[in-house]
Amino acid sequence: MLDLAYEEDKRAAVDMNVVATGAGRFVEVQGTGEEDTFSVDELNQLTALGLRGIADLGALQQRAIAGAKRAR
């Protein structure tokens, strides 16, 4: 899940923020153990999930832009 709602976010054991370009290059990676610690493997999994989510959102945005251009 990307960008948790406040009620979910406040209960998370680990808070991870991943910001990347459309080319998959990191702009920001920030992970905080709010209620628990996390391992290197979990960090790798979280960043991979973040990059996948960013890629999915980018693809949705590109489709929306293409659809808007066709609708003109």
C-alpha positions as CSV (number, residue, x, y, z in Angstrom):
1,M,0.0,0.0,0.0
2,L,1.3,3.4,-0.9
3,D,0.8,6.6,1.2
4,L,-1.1,5.1,4.2
5,A,-4.0,7.0,5.7
6,Y,-3.3,8.5,9.1
7,E,-5.0,5.8,11.1
8,E,-2.9,3.1,9.4
9,D,0.3,5.2,9.4
10,K,0.2,5.9,13.1
11,R,0.1,2.2,13.9
12,A,3.0,1.2,11.6
13,A,6.0,-0.4,13.2
14,V,8.3,1.0,10.5
15,D,7.7,4.2,8.5
16,M,9.4,4.1,5.1
17,N,9.4,6.9,2.6
18,V,10.8,6.3,-0.9
19,V,10.9,9.0,-3.6
20,A,12.4,8.2,-7.0
21,T,12.5,9.5,-10.5
22,G,10.6,7.9,-13.4
23,A,13.9,6.3,-14.3
24,G,14.0,4.6,-10.9
25,R,16.8,6.7,-9.4
26,F,16.3,7.6,-5.7
27,V,15.6,11.1,-4.6
28,E,14.9,10.1,-1.0
29,V,14.9,7.0,1.1
30,Q,14.0,7.4,4.8
31,G,13.1,4.6,7.1
32,T,12.3,5.0,10.7
33,G,11.7,2.2,13.2
34,E,8.7,3.7,15.0
35,E,7.8,0.7,17.2
36,D,10.3,-1.9,16.0
37,T,13.6,-2.2,14.1
38,F,14.1,-3.6,10.6
39,S,16.8,-5.6,8.9
40,V,18.8,-5.0,5.8
41,D,16.6,-7.6,4.0
42,E,13.4,-5.8,5.1
43,L,15.0,-2.4,4.0
44,N,15.7,-4.0,0.5
45,Q,12.1,-5.3,0.3
46,L,10.6,-2.0,1.3
47,T,12.7,0.0,-1.2
48,A,11.8,-2.5,-3.9
49,L,8.1,-2.2,-3.1
50,G,8.4,1.5,-3.1
51,L,10.1,1.5,-6.5
52,R,7.4,-0.8,-7.9
53,G,4.7,1.4,-6.6
54,I,6.4,4.5,-8.1
55,A,6.7,2.7,-11.4
56,D,3.0,1.7,-11.3
57,L,1.9,5.2,-10.4
58,G,4.0,6.6,-13.2
59,A,2.5,4.2,-15.7
60,L,-1.0,5.3,-14.6
61,Q,-0.1,8.9,-14.9
62,Q,1.2,8.4,-18.4
63,R,-2.0,6.6,-19.5
64,A,-4.1,9.4,-18.0
65,I,-2.0,12.0,-19.9
66,A,-2.3,10.1,-23.1
67,G,-6.1,9.7,-22.6
68,A,-6.4,13.4,-22.0
69,K,-4.5,14.2,-25.1
70,R,-6.7,11.9,-27.2
71,A,-9.8,13.5,-25.7
72,R,-8.9,17.0,-27.0
